[in-house]
């Protein structure tokens, strides 16, 4: 069941206007601050934009943090993409992506787009994580946490009685896969191999789960998704250069 305190959305008055203005100005301000090399200030601005999580009694803070974890993951990931962008045009592109997230996707509450929020959080979070030269234990812990938070966001969108258990299992799987592949960490352009495999598996199983929830999952559709997942995984594993190189 979706948590009762998932997001705090002001609907009128000054708070509503401030909320809209912040969503419009935030990507622009991040772009400017990164260009000026004020990285800490850009991060502080993102955290400040989440002040509404704490505008309730303290006993609700933990629930609000978890409910907004995917938004924080996407926001911080896009800041990292802005920092690592090779030129100003890529920075502008990431700023536009962030604006689109804030204005079009983040406020959505329908099943399809909330599921998409979780999957985007998984993709962007893992991409940002593997863009840093972190030690293996850091990558393992980060991948496990990102996978867990994305899964909780996804399953909270449905009346799933085993949401917590399934989320822990997915987080453990993400951490275990990162531990194994982290010893031969390969990249396809800017995409790390664990990111590619985890995203393919997650998107495949998420699609199967979604179709089962709306009673449209046939044996043929299930076989299609499983075949596509296995085909991509086999191609990645068979044709990868396991010589500890960047491909």
C-alpha positions in Angstrom: 0.0 0.0 0.0 1.3 3.5 -0.8 2.4 5.3 2.3 0.0 7.9 3.7 2.7 10.6 3.8 4.4 10.1 0.5 4.9 13.7 -0.7 3.9 17.0 0.7 2.5 19.2 -2.1 1.3 22.7 -1.2 -1.8 23.5 -3.1 -2.3 27.2 -2.4 -0.9 30.4 -1.0 2.8 31.4 -0.6 4.0 27.8 -0.1 2.5 26.7 -3.5 4.0 29.7 -5.3 7.4 29.1 -3.6 7.2 25.4 -4.6 6.5 26.2 -8.3 9.2 28.9 -8.4 11.8 26.6 -6.9 11.0 23.9 -9.4 11.5 26.4 -12.2 14.6 28.1 -10.9 16.4 25.1 -9.3 17.8 23.6 -12.6 18.9 27.0 -13.7 20.6 27.8 -10.4 22.4 24.4 -10.4 23.6 25.1 -14.0 24.9 28.5 -12.9 26.5 27.3 -9.7 28.3 24.4 -11.4 29.6 26.7 -14.1 30.9 29.0 -11.3 32.4 25.9 -9.6 30.2 26.4 -6.4 29.5 22.7 -6.1 28.9 22.7 -2.3 26.4 25.5 -2.7 24.6 23.6 -5.5 24.3 20.5 -3.3 23.0 22.7 -0.4 20.4 24.1 -2.8 19.1 20.6 -3.6 18.9 19.7 0.1 17.2 23.0 0.9 14.5 22.3 -1.8 13.5 19.3 0.3 12.6 21.3 3.4 9.0 20.2 3.2 10.1 16.7 4.4 10.6 18.2 7.8 7.6 20.5 7.9 5.7 17.8 9.9 6.1 16.1 13.3 9.5 14.4 13.8 7.9 10.9 13.9 7.1 11.3 10.2 10.5 12.4 9.1 11.9 8.9 8.4 8.8 8.0 6.3 9.1 11.3 4.4 12.8 10.7 3.7 12.2 7.3 2.3 9.2 8.5 0.3 11.4 11.2 -1.3 14.5 9.1 -1.6 14.1 8.5 -5.3 13.7 12.3 -6.0 16.8 13.0 -3.9 18.7 10.2 -5.9 17.7 11.7 -9.2 18.5 15.3 -8.1 22.0 14.4 -6.7 22.7 12.2 -9.7 21.9 15.0 -12.2 24.1 17.3 -10.2 26.9 14.8 -10.6 26.2 14.6 -14.4 26.4 18.4 -14.5 29.7 18.4 -12.8 31.2 15.6 -15.0 29.7 17.0 -18.3 32.4 17.5 -21.0 31.1 20.9 -22.2 28.4 23.5 -21.6 25.9 21.9 -24.0 25.9 18.7 -22.1 25.4 20.7 -18.9 22.4 22.5 -20.5 21.0 19.2 -21.6 21.2 17.8 -18.0 19.6 21.0 -16.7 16.7 20.5 -19.1 16.4 16.9 -18.0 16.2 18.0 -14.4 13.6 20.6 -15.2 11.5 18.0 -17.0 11.8 15.7 -14.0 10.7 18.4 -11.6 7.8 19.7 -13.6 6.5 16.7 -15.5 7.4 13.5 -13.8 8.1 14.1 -10.1 4.5 15.4 -9.4 2.9 12.4 -11.1 0.8 10.0 -9.0 -0.5 7.5 -11.6 0.8 4.0 -11.6 2.8 4.1 -14.8 4.6 7.3 -14.1 5.4 6.5 -10.5 6.8 3.2 -11.6 8.9 5.2 -14.2 10.1 7.4 -11.4 11.5 4.4 -9.6 13.2 3.0 -12.7 14.7 6.4 -13.6 16.0 6.7 -10.0 17.6 3.3 -10.4 19.2 4.2 -13.7 20.5 7.7 -12.8 21.5 6.6 -9.3 23.7 3.7 -10.6 25.1 5.8 -13.4 26.2 8.5 -10.9 27.5 5.9 -8.4 29.8 4.2 -11.0 31.0 7.6 -12.3 33.1 8.0 -9.2 36.3 6.1 -8.5 35.0 4.7 -5.3 36.4 1.6 -3.5 34.6 -1.6 -4.2 32.9 -1.7 -0.8 31.5 1.8 -1.4 30.1 0.7 -4.8 28.5 -2.4 -3.2 26.9 -0.5 -0.4 25.7 2.3 -2.8 24.3 -0.1 -5.3 22.4 -2.1 -2.7 20.9 1.1 -1.2 19.9 2.5 -4.6 18.3 -0.7 -5.6 16.4 -1.0 -2.3 15.1 2.5 -2.5 14.0 2.2 -6.1 12.2 -1.1 -5.3 10.4 0.4 -2.3 9.3 3.3 -4.4 8.0 0.9 -7.1 6.2 -1.5 -4.8 4.7 1.2 -2.7 2.8 2.1 -5.9 0.9 -1.2 -5.6 -0.9 -3.1 -2.9 2.0 -5.5 -2.6 2.0 -7.3 0.8 5.6 -8.3 0.4 6.9 -4.9 -0.7 9.6 -4.7 2.1 10.8 -8.2 1.6 11.0 -7.9 -2.2 12.8 -4.6 -1.8 15.4 -6.1 0.5 15.9 -9.0 -1.9 16.4 -6.6 -4.8 18.8 -4.5 -2.8 20.8 -7.6 -1.9 20.9 -8.8 -5.5 22.1 -5.4 -6.6 24.9 -5.4 -4.0 25.9 -9.0 -4.8 26.0 -8.4 -8.5 28.1 -5.3 -8.0 30.5 -7.2 -5.7 31.1 -9.9 -8.4 31.3 -7.6 -11.4 33.2 -4.9 -9.5 36.3 -7.1 -9.7 36.2 -6.7 -13.5 34.5 -3.4 -13.8 33.8 -2.7 -17.4 32.3 0.3 -19.1 30.4 0.7 -22.3 31.0 4.4 -23.1 29.9 5.9 -19.8 27.7 3.1 -18.7 29.1 0.6 -16.2 28.3 -3.1 -16.8 26.5 -3.6 -13.4 24.3 -0.6 -14.2 23.4 -2.1 -17.6 22.6 -5.5 -16.2 20.7 -4.3 -13.2 18.6 -1.8 -15.2 17.8 -4.5 -17.9 16.7 -7.0 -15.2 14.7 -4.4 -13.3 12.9 -3.0 -16.3 12.0 -6.5 -17.5 10.7 -7.7 -14.1 8.9 -4.4 -13.5 7.1 -4.8 -16.8 6.1 -8.3 -16.0 4.9 -7.3 -12.6 2.9 -4.3 -14.0 1.1 -6.5 -16.6 0.3 -9.0 -13.9 -1.3 -6.3 -11.8 -3.6 -5.2 -14.5 -4.4 -8.8 -15.5 -2.8 -8.5 -19.0 0.1 -10.8 -18.4 -0.2 -13.8 -20.8 2.4 -16.6 -21.2 3.4 -15.2 -24.5 4.0 -11.7 -23.1 6.0 -13.1 -20.2 8.2 -15.2 -22.5 8.8 -12.1 -24.6 10.1 -10.1 -21.7 12.2 -13.0 -20.3 13.7 -13.7 -23.8 14.6 -10.1 -24.3 16.2 -9.9 -20.8 18.2 -13.1 -21.3 19.3 -12.1 -24.8 20.7 -8.7 -23.7 22.4 -10.3 -20.7 24.0 -13.0 -22.8 25.2 -10.5 -25.4 26.8 -8.4 -22.6 28.4 -11.3 -20.9 29.7 -13.1 -24.0 31.0 -10.2 -26.0 32.5 -8.2 -23.1 36.3 -7.9 -22.9 37.1 -9.3 -19.5 40.6 -7.9 -19.5 39.8 -5.2 -16.9 39.6 -2.5 -19.6 37.2 0.3 -20.4 35.3 -0.9 -23.5 
